[in-house]
Amino acid sequence: MKIHHRGFLLFLFLPVLLIGNLAAADTVNPELEVTAILQKNAEIPRFQGDLTEQAKFPEWFRKPLSLQKILWIALNRNPELKAKLAEAPITVAEMKQLGLVESPELDFLTHVPVDSPGFRTEYGVSATQNIMDLIQRPSRKRVGKAEYESKKWEISAELLSLLTQVKISYYDYQAALQLRAFRQADLSAAQSAAGLAQGQWKAGNISVLDEAQRRAFLQTAQLEYAKSVSEAKQARIRLAKLAGIPWDHSQWKIVEKLPHLPARDPKLERLKEWAKLHRPDLVAQKYKIESKEQGVQLARRAYLPKLNAGISADWDPEGNQGLGPTVALGLPLLGHRKIGIQKAQADLNASRQLLSAMEQNIPYDFDQLYQQLLLARQSARFYETEILPVQRRILEESLKHYNYMLLSNYQLLQNKQNQIEAQRNYIQALRDYWIAYAGMENLLGGAIEGLEREK
């Protein structure tokens, strides 16, 4: 009966350790937290509709999809996005592991007499706990929390980069659709002109050269239209892949025209300042540094590799019993603590250097992309206000001169070709502007419009 009582004393502290381990399991939902960051930074509103079943699309799939809707679809259906989100619970498990205390150690011993007639067989049992592990537990929990926050913001940064690819593909598809529509109209005009030229040639009203030029113009228009159809299909496939929807599903469409240029461009210095404070990858690196700082403190406090303390009991067959404390020390030999401190400090220094490099690169990255943005704006604006009106006027006057037989067939076709090229260049410049704009938002780590509203 005494042994049972002693067993009760030995295992008295086990429920306390179990409760401590359960307390380490903080309730967090990393997927919801990451999604909240994406919705806030990228300003992606929630839309109604079941996006889980591929065969049952929401009703609003049948209407032209805006950029915001495509982003919401991608957030719910893109396989890479979902895979990245699936990494978040791993960090939660790692954080909880760092908050756990080591399991107690139970030691059993038996002393059997060997060539000692007067020696009795003795039995012993001890239960010990690593005290150093208990002392360092609060610091380890802080390390785990910082690592969790770092990974959460790192995943958010990667997902925002993927959403930027969705934006770029959306603008690229819009431009491809506009060019396809323009090439289709051009082809229709070329077919009509070629049919008219064929009849005029048979009637002897135009030369063989004029008829051949009209036919060559039609062939060029046919080839350009075929290319535009293929390019639009490729752009649709890229967007569908990023959004996680079937590209050949005929019901989904997007807004076919690129947005007009905004009234003004964002202020560059404000973007740089906001990015240094709030960009997800920088926030992740700052949390990583916090984790490394805690790691250095842990390494410095590791005076003993191990310090186990607990209760020990022994008895023999004649009823002699003993009960008392037991302590086991790990000897700090061979400079393990010093090496551990050096390694932790090196990790911390490397993380700080990386953060410094990331912050120093921000102005250069913004300045380079901002120049692309300005060039695209200037090009699109110049085509819209100067070149396109002039080209339309040239073509109108060319038709008049051609009707009065003051202009050759070749010159008319050349002027028409110049207008086509001007229109194509305008659409490409407008597309380049919005692609650069999406790149600026990626550097910013959030929506530019949201930052502008915070003024």
URQUI-V40606 format. One record per residue. N is the residue number from 1. PHI is phi in whole degrees, 0 to 359 (999 if undefined). PSI is psi in degrees with one decimal (999 if undefined). NEAR is the number of other ideal C-beta (glycine too) atoms within 10 Angstrom. Layout:
BEGIN
[[N & PHI & PSI & NEAR] [N & PHI & PSI & NEAR]]
END
This chain:
BEGIN
[[1 & 999 & -34.7 & 5] [2 & 294 & -35.7 & 11] [3 & 296 & -39.3 & 12] [4 & 298 & -39.9 & 7] [5 & 296 & -41.7 & 10] [6 & 294 & -37.6 & 17] [7 & 299 & -36.8 & 13] [8 & 298 & -41.7 & 9] [9 & 294 & -38.3 & 12] [10 & 297 & -40.4 & 19] [11 & 259 & 15.2 & 13] [12 & 297 & -36.9 & 11] [13 & 276 & -6.2 & 14] [14 & 296 & -44.7 & 13] [15 & 300 & -33.3 & 9] [16 & 297 & -42.9 & 11] [17 & 295 & -39.1 & 16] [18 & 297 & -42.7 & 12] [19 & 297 & -39.2 & 9] [20 & 297 & -39.5 & 14] [21 & 292 & -39.9 & 16] [22 & 295 & -35.1 & 9] [23 & 295 & -24.3 & 11] [24 & 288 & -18.7 & 17] [25 & 277 & 72.4 & 13] [26 & 296 & 143.5 & 13] [27 & 276 & 112.2 & 5] [28 & 224 & 153.8 & 17] [29 & 235 & 90.0 & 12] [30 & 296 & -34.3 & 20] [31 & 296 & -42.4 & 17] [32 & 294 & -38.6 & 11] [33 & 294 & -43.5 & 17] [34 & 295 & -43.8 & 24] [35 & 299 & -38.4 & 20] [36 & 296 & -40.5 & 12] [37 & 298 & -44.2 & 21] [38 & 297 & -44.2 & 23] [39 & 293 & -35.4 & 15] [40 & 286 & -49.7 & 13] [41 & 289 & -44.2 & 23] [42 & 270 & -3.4 & 24] [43 & 53 & 55.8 & 17] [44 & 261 & 109.7 & 20] [45 & 287 & 161.2 & 9] [46 & 274 & 138.1 & 9] [47 & 241 & 148.9 & 16] [48 & 281 & 146.1 & 7] [49 & 137 & 144.4 & 16] [50 & 275 & 117.6 & 9] [51 & 253 & 10.4 & 18] [52 & 272 & -30.6 & 8] [53 & 259 & 122.7 & 7] [54 & 293 & -29.5 & 11] [55 & 279 & -17.1 & 5] [56 & 240 & 95.3 & 10] [57 & 274 & 149.6 & 18] [58 & 297 & 160.2 & 14] [59 & 299 & -34.5 & 9] [60 & 285 & -1.3 & 14] [61 & 295 & -22.9 & 17] [62 & 277 & -7.3 & 12] [63 & 259 & 158.0 & 13] [64 & 303 & 128.1 & 11] [65 & 274 & 127.9 & 22] [66 & 283 & 169.6 & 14] [67 & 299 & -41.6 & 18] [68 & 297 & -38.4 & 13] [69 & 292 & -40.3 & 22] [70 & 297 & -40.1 & 25] [71 & 296 & -40.0 & 26] [72 & 294 & -40.3 & 21] [73 & 297 & -46.0 & 24] [74 & 298 & -38.8 & 27] [75 & 298 & -28.6 & 24] [76 & 261 & -19.6 & 17] [77 & 235 & -17.0 & 16] [78 & 294 & 125.2 & 23] [79 & 298 & -38.7 & 10] [80 & 293 & -40.8 & 15] [81 & 299 & -43.8 & 23] [82 & 294 & -36.8 & 13] [83 & 294 & -40.3 & 9] [84 & 295 & -41.7 & 17] [85 & 297 & -32.8 & 20] [86 & 292 & -17.4 & 12] [87 & 284 & -22.2 & 16] [88 & 300 & -45.0 & 22] [89 & 299 & -25.3 & 13] [90 & 298 & -42.3 & 11] [91 & 294 & -34.3 & 20] [92 & 298 & -44.0 & 20] [93 & 298 & -40.6 & 10] [94 & 295 & -39.0 & 14] [95 & 297 & -42.6 & 24] [96 & 293 & -35.8 & 17] [97 & 299 & -41.0 & 11] [98 & 292 & -22.5 & 19] [99 & 273 & -7.0 & 20] [100 & 278 & 152.6 & 19] [101 & 263 & 154.3 & 18] [102 & 296 & 151.0 & 15] [103 & 291 & 145.2 & 13] [104 & 297 & 157.3 & 17] [105 & 252 & 130.1 & 13] [106 & 252 & 124.9 & 12] [107 & 244 & 131.5 & 14] [108 & 243 & 139.8 & 8] [109 & 220 & 152.1 & 11] [110 & 221 & 126.9 & 9] [111 & 255 & 112.8 & 14] [112 & 254 & 132.0 & 9] [113 & 297 & 134.6 & 11] [114 & 233 & 109.4 & 6] [115 & 56 & 29.7 & 5] [116 & 228 & 88.7 & 9] [117 & 302 & -30.8 & 5] [118 & 273 & -0.8 & 5] [119 & 268 & 133.6 & 12] [120 & 262 & 152.2 & 12] [121 & 293 & 130.4 & 11] [122 & 239 & 151.4 & 16] [123 & 234 & 147.0 & 14] [124 & 211 & 154.8 & 16] [125 & 213 & 142.5 & 17] [126 & 219 & 147.4 & 21] [127 & 236 & 122.3 & 21] [128 & 230 & 158.5 & 19] [129 & 228 & 142.1 & 21] [130 & 287 & 106.4 & 22] [131 & 291 & -35.7 & 15] [132 & 298 & -35.6 & 19] [133 & 295 & -40.5 & 16] [134 & 293 & -39.8 & 15] [135 & 295 & -38.6 & 12] [136 & 274 & -5.0 & 18] [137 & 302 & -46.4 & 18] [138 & 302 & -40.5 & 11] [139 & 292 & -38.1 & 15] [140 & 295 & -36.9 & 20] [141 & 296 & -37.6 & 19] [142 & 293 & -37.8 & 19] [143 & 299 & -46.9 & 23] [144 & 298 & -40.8 & 23] [145 & 296 & -43.6 & 19] [146 & 295 & -40.9 & 21] [147 & 295 & -38.0 & 21] [148 & 297 & -46.8 & 24] [149 & 297 & -40.2 & 20] [150 & 299 & -46.8 & 22] [151 & 293 & -37.1 & 23] [152 & 298 & -45.7 & 24] [153 & 287 & -30.5 & 24] [154 & 295 & -43.7 & 22] [155 & 297 & -41.1 & 25] [156 & 299 & -40.9 & 27] [157 & 296 & -41.6 & 20] [158 & 294 & -39.4 & 18] [159 & 291 & -37.2 & 24] [160 & 296 & -35.7 & 21] [161 & 295 & -39.4 & 13] [162 & 295 & -40.0 & 17] [163 & 294 & -31.5 & 24] [164 & 297 & -39.1 & 19] [165 & 297 & -34.6 & 18] [166 & 297 & -45.4 & 25] [167 & 300 & -47.1 & 22] [168 & 299 & -42.4 & 21] [169 & 294 & -35.2 & 23] [170 & 296 & -48.2 & 27] [171 & 296 & -38.1 & 24] [172 & 296 & -39.8 & 21] [173 & 291 & -39.5 & 24] [174 & 300 & -46.0 & 24] [175 & 297 & -40.5 & 25] [176 & 296 & -38.9 & 24] [177 & 294 & -40.7 & 22] [178 & 295 & -42.4 & 22] [179 & 294 & -37.6 & 23] [180 & 297 & -44.1 & 21] [181 & 297 & -39.7 & 14] [182 & 292 & -41.8 & 17] [183 & 293 & -33.0 & 24] [184 & 293 & -43.2 & 14] [185 & 296 & -39.3 & 13] [186 & 295 & -38.9 & 21] [187 & 295 & -41.3 & 19] [188 & 299 & -42.8 & 12] [189 & 295 & -40.0 & 14] [190 & 294 & -37.8 & 23] [191 & 295 & -42.1 & 13] [192 & 295 & -42.8 & 11] [193 & 294 & -38.2 & 19] [194 & 292 & -39.5 & 18] [195 & 297 & -41.9 & 12] [196 & 295 & -42.4 & 12] [197 & 295 & -35.3 & 21] [198 & 297 & -43.5 & 15] [199 & 293 & -39.1 & 11] [200 & 294 & -37.5 & 16] [201 & 293 & -41.0 & 17] [202 & 295 & -33.5 & 10] [203 & 280 & -7.7 & 8] [204 & 83 & 16.5 & 7] [205 & 273 & -19.6 & 11] [206 & 229 & 161.5 & 18] [207 & 279 & 167.9 & 13] [208 & 298 & -36.7 & 8] [209 & 298 & -44.8 & 11] [210 & 297 & -42.5 & 18] [211 & 294 & -38.7 & 19] [212 & 293 & -38.1 & 13] [213 & 296 & -40.8 & 19] [214 & 297 & -41.1 & 24] [215 & 293 & -39.7 & 16] [216 & 296 & -37.9 & 14] [217 & 296 & -39.7 & 23] [218 & 295 & -42.9 & 20] [219 & 297 & -39.7 & 12] [220 & 296 & -42.6 & 16] [221 & 296 & -38.7 & 24] [222 & 296 & -43.7 & 15] [223 & 294 & -44.3 & 12] [224 & 295 & -37.0 & 19] [225 & 292 & -41.2 & 20] [226 & 298 & -40.3 & 12] [227 & 295 & -41.0 & 13] [228 & 294 & -35.5 & 22] [229 & 296 & -45.0 & 15] [230 & 295 & -42.5 & 12] [231 & 295 & -38.3 & 18] [232 & 294 & -38.5 & 21] [233 & 293 & -41.2 & 15] [234 & 297 & -41.1 & 14] [235 & 295 & -36.7 & 22] [236 & 295 & -41.0 & 20] [237 & 296 & -43.4 & 15] [238 & 299 & -44.9 & 19] [239 & 294 & -42.6 & 26] [240 & 297 & -38.8 & 19] [241 & 298 & -44.5 & 18] [242 & 290 & -32.8 & 25] [243 & 278 & -16.1 & 25] [244 & 78 & 32.8 & 19] [245 & 232 & 155.7 & 21] [246 & 295 & 129.0 & 15] [247 & 290 & -29.3 & 15] [248 & 269 & 8.2 & 8] [249 & 287 & 116.4 & 11] [250 & 287 & -14.3 & 7] [251 & 281 & -29.7 & 11] [252 & 272 & 136.1 & 22] [253 & 223 & 164.1 & 13] [254 & 239 & 170.5 & 18] [255 & 294 & 119.9 & 16] [256 & 280 & -18.1 & 14] [257 & 255 & 138.6 & 13] [258 & 296 & 147.8 & 19] [259 & 297 & 153.6 & 13] [260 & 290 & 161.3 & 9] [261 & 299 & 138.9 & 17] [262 & 292 & 162.2 & 14] [263 & 298 & -35.0 & 5] [264 & 212 & 158.7 & 8] [265 & 273 & 156.8 & 15] [266 & 294 & 154.7 & 18] [267 & 282 & 122.3 & 13] [268 & 296 & -45.4 & 16] [269 & 297 & -36.8 & 10] [270 & 294 & -37.9 & 15] [271 & 297 & -43.3 & 21] [272 & 297 & -44.1 & 18] [273 & 297 & -44.2 & 13] [274 & 294 & -39.7 & 17] [275 & 297 & -40.6 & 23] [276 & 298 & -29.3 & 13] [277 & 266 & -32.9 & 10] [278 & 235 & -6.5 & 14] [279 & 296 & 130.9 & 23] [280 & 305 & -40.7 & 23] [281 & 292 & -31.2 & 18] [282 & 288 & -39.8 & 19] [283 & 299 & -42.6 & 20] [284 & 299 & -42.6 & 20] [285 & 293 & -35.5 & 23] [286 & 295 & -40.3 & 18] [287 & 293 & -34.2 & 20] [288 & 295 & -40.0 & 23] [289 & 297 & -41.8 & 19] [290 & 301 & -41.4 & 19] [291 & 296 & -42.7 & 23] [292 & 294 & -36.0 & 23] [293 & 297 & -42.4 & 18] [294 & 295 & -34.4 & 22] [295 & 296 & -38.1 & 24] [296 & 296 & -43.2 & 18] [297 & 298 & -40.5 & 16] [298 & 298 & -43.4 & 17] [299 & 296 & -38.0 & 18] [300 & 290 & -29.3 & 13] [301 & 273 & -2.7 & 14] [302 & 278 & 66.3 & 19] [303 & 293 & -34.4 & 9] [304 & 239 & 136.5 & 15] [305 & 299 & -32.9 & 15] [306 & 203 & 139.9 & 15] [307 & 219 & 98.7 & 18] [308 & 259 & 135.3 & 22] [309 & 223 & 146.8 & 15] [310 & 183 & -152.2 & 20] [311 & 238 & 140.6 & 19] [312 & 233 & 141.2 & 18] [313 & 225 & 145.3 & 20] [314 & 215 & 158.6 & 17] [315 & 201 & 165.6 & 17] [316 & 230 & 171.8 & 15] [317 & 297 & -20.6 & 9] [318 & 274 & 1.6 & 8] [319 & 95 & 2.1 & 7] [320 & 287 & 130.7 & 10] [321 & 229 & 152.2 & 12] [322 & 218 & 144.5 & 12] [323 & 215 & 131.3 & 14] [324 & 186 & 176.2 & 9] [325 & 285 & 158.5 & 10] [326 & 221 & 142.7 & 15] [327 & 225 & 136.8 & 11] [328 & 231 & 128.4 & 14] [329 & 249 & 139.4 & 11] [330 & 267 & 127.0 & 14] [331 & 278 & 128.7 & 9] [332 & 280 & 72.7 & 14] [333 & 261 & 166.9 & 8] [334 & 64 & 17.5 & 8] [335 & 69 & 26.2 & 10] [336 & 299 & -41.5 & 13] [337 & 296 & -43.5 & 17] [338 & 298 & -43.6 & 11] [339 & 295 & -39.4 & 11] [340 & 298 & -40.6 & 17] [341 & 295 & -43.1 & 19] [342 & 298 & -42.2 & 12] [343 & 294 & -44.4 & 13] [344 & 296 & -39.7 & 20] [345 & 292 & -38.6 & 16] [346 & 296 & -41.4 & 12] [347 & 300 & -42.2 & 17] [348 & 296 & -45.6 & 19] [349 & 298 & -41.0 & 13] [350 & 297 & -40.8 & 12] [351 & 294 & -40.0 & 20] [352 & 294 & -39.8 & 16] [353 & 295 & -39.2 & 10] [354 & 295 & -41.7 & 13] [355 & 298 & -42.5 & 17] [356 & 298 & -41.3 & 11] [357 & 295 & -41.9 & 10] [358 & 298 & -42.4 & 16] [359 & 292 & -36.7 & 15] [360 & 291 & -29.0 & 9] [361 & 282 & -18.0 & 11] [362 & 304 & -52.0 & 18] [363 & 300 & -40.7 & 14] [364 & 295 & -44.7 & 9] [365 & 297 & -43.4 & 16] [366 & 294 & -44.3 & 20] [367 & 298 & -42.6 & 11] [368 & 296 & -47.5 & 12] [369 & 289 & -31.6 & 19] [370 & 294 & -35.5 & 19] [371 & 296 & -39.2 & 11] [372 & 297 & -39.7 & 16] [373 & 297 & -46.1 & 22] [374 & 295 & -41.7 & 14] [375 & 297 & -43.7 & 14] [376 & 295 & -40.6 & 21] [377 & 297 & -47.5 & 20] [378 & 298 & -41.0 & 12] [379 & 294 & -47.9 & 18] [380 & 297 & -43.3 & 23] [381 & 295 & -39.4 & 15] [382 & 293 & -42.1 & 14] [383 & 297 & -41.4 & 21] [384 & 292 & -40.8 & 15] [385 & 263 & -22.3 & 10] [386 & 243 & -62.3 & 11] [387 & 290 & -47.9 & 18] [388 & 297 & -45.7 & 16] [389 & 300 & -38.5 & 12] [390 & 294 & -42.8 & 13] [391 & 295 & -37.9 & 20] [392 & 295 & -41.6 & 13] [393 & 295 & -41.0 & 10] [394 & 299 & -43.3 & 15] [395 & 292 & -39.9 & 16] [396 & 299 & -45.8 & 11] [397 & 291 & -34.0 & 12] [398 & 296 & -39.3 & 20] [399 & 296 & -40.0 & 14] [400 & 297 & -46.8 & 11] [401 & 295 & -35.7 & 15] [402 & 293 & -40.2 & 16] [403 & 295 & -30.2 & 10] [404 & 268 & 11.2 & 8] [405 & 59 & 32.7 & 7] [406 & 259 & -2.5 & 10] [407 & 222 & 138.5 & 16] [408 & 284 & 161.7 & 15] [409 & 299 & -40.1 & 20] [410 & 297 & -43.3 & 14] [411 & 295 & -37.9 & 13] [412 & 296 & -45.4 & 21] [413 & 296 & -37.2 & 20] [414 & 296 & -41.4 & 13] [415 & 294 & -37.4 & 20] [416 & 295 & -41.7 & 21] [417 & 296 & -37.7 & 14] [418 & 297 & -39.2 & 16] [419 & 294 & -40.4 & 18] [420 & 300 & -45.8 & 19] [421 & 296 & -38.8 & 12] [422 & 297 & -42.5 & 19] [423 & 296 & -42.3 & 20] [424 & 297 & -43.6 & 18] [425 & 296 & -35.3 & 16] [426 & 296 & -46.5 & 20] [427 & 297 & -41.3 & 21] [428 & 293 & -37.4 & 17] [429 & 294 & -40.3 & 21] [430 & 295 & -41.1 & 26] [431 & 298 & -43.5 & 22] [432 & 298 & -34.8 & 19] [433 & 297 & -48.4 & 26] [434 & 288 & -28.2 & 24] [435 & 292 & -41.9 & 21] [436 & 295 & -36.1 & 21] [437 & 297 & -43.7 & 24] [438 & 296 & -38.3 & 21] [439 & 296 & -37.0 & 20] [440 & 296 & -40.6 & 22] [441 & 294 & -33.0 & 24] [442 & 293 & -42.4 & 22] [443 & 296 & -35.5 & 19] [444 & 288 & -34.7 & 23] [445 & 83 & 23.0 & 23] [446 & 184 & -178.7 & 23] [447 & 279 & 131.1 & 15] [448 & 295 & -39.1 & 20] [449 & 299 & -39.0 & 11] [450 & 296 & -39.2 & 15] [451 & 294 & -38.2 & 21] [452 & 295 & -34.5 & 13] [453 & 286 & -18.6 & 9] [454 & 280 & -3.4 & 7] [455 & 299 & 999 & 6]]
END
